[in-house]
Amino acid sequence: MRWCLPVGRVVVRGRSMLPTLRDGDRLIVRYGAAPVPGRLAVVRLPGGPPLSVKRLAFAHEDGWWVERDNPQEGTDSWLVGAIPADDVVAVVWLRYRPLRRAGPIRRPSPPP
């Protein structure tokens, strides 16, 4: 018997993950997938919107340190600290819309 993780769909709202993700991007996520540093994840941030997409920076004794890709927008662990491991809801698998940018999500290259 093959084990399958439940999947879901997420719509990105806001600019905190620019340039990697844009407002309106549609993602496929895997619930229950193991968090991996550097990957994107759907997380619960304290005092923030119900759910947010952030980058998993590293495992911390208090949970996960998460970061935004756009330092001028949004909230991340630099403002709220590490989030509990249980607040990592899902791991992003791929973008399916817009079609011209569909596929696995690559980490942006650092600026020159």
N, C-alpha and C positions, 0 to 999 in steps of 0.2 A: 504494500500500500504506500502511495506517495503522499507526503505531507505537503499541504498547500496553505500558504498564508492568505488571510482575507485581504482583498484589495479594495481601494476606494478612489474616488475622484475629488480633487481639490481645485478651487479657483483662487488664484493669487490676487490679493488686493493690496494696493499700496506700492511704495517705491523702495522699501528697505532692503530688497535683495537685488536691486540693479547693480551691475549690468547682467547678472546671471538670469534673473527672472524679471518679467515685466508685468505690470498690472493687467489682469485679464488672462494671463497664461493659465492653461489647464494642465494639471498633473495627475498621474497615476501614482498612488502611494500604497505601501504594504504595511498593514497593521501587524504588530507583533514581530517585525523584522528586527534583527540585532542592530543597535546603533553602531556606527563606524565613524571615527573622527574624519572630518573633511566632507562627509555626505550631508545632504540637506534632509531636514526632518520637519514634521508637523509637531509643534510643541504648544504647551500651555504656559503662558508667561503670567506671573503674578500681577494682578491689576491691569492687565492688557486686554486685548480682544480675546474672545473665547479660544481661538487657535491662531497660530502664526507659523509661517515657514521660516526656518532659520538654519544656519550651518552649524553642525556639531563640531566644536573646536577640539575639546578633549574631555575625557572622563575626569571628574573631580570628586573629592571625598564626599561632597554634598550632592552629587548627581552629575549633571552635564553642564559644561560651559558652552553656551551657544552665542553665535555672533551673526550680525547682519553683514551683507556684502557692501552696502552703501552706508558709509559712516555719517552721512548728513541726515539720514532718515531712520525713524523707527526706534525700537527698544531691543536690547539684548542683555547678555549677562554683565556687560560693563556697567549697566544701570541697575539691574535687579539681582545680580549674583548668579551663582549656579542654580539650575532648576533641578528638582528631584527627578530621578530616573523614571519614575512613573508618569511624569509629565511629558516624556517623549512618546507621543501618541502613535506616530507612524514614520516610516522612512520613505523619502521620495524615490520612486523607481524611474520615471521618465516623464517628459512633457509630450502631450498629444495634440495640443493646440497652442498657437497657430501651426498649421501644417508645415509651413516653410521652416519652422524651427523645431519640429517634432523630433523626438529621440532621446537618448540618454543625455543628462545634463552634465556639461563639462564645467570644471572650476575655471573662472576667468583668469587670464594671464595677468601677472602683476604689471602695473604701468611702467613704461620705460624710464 
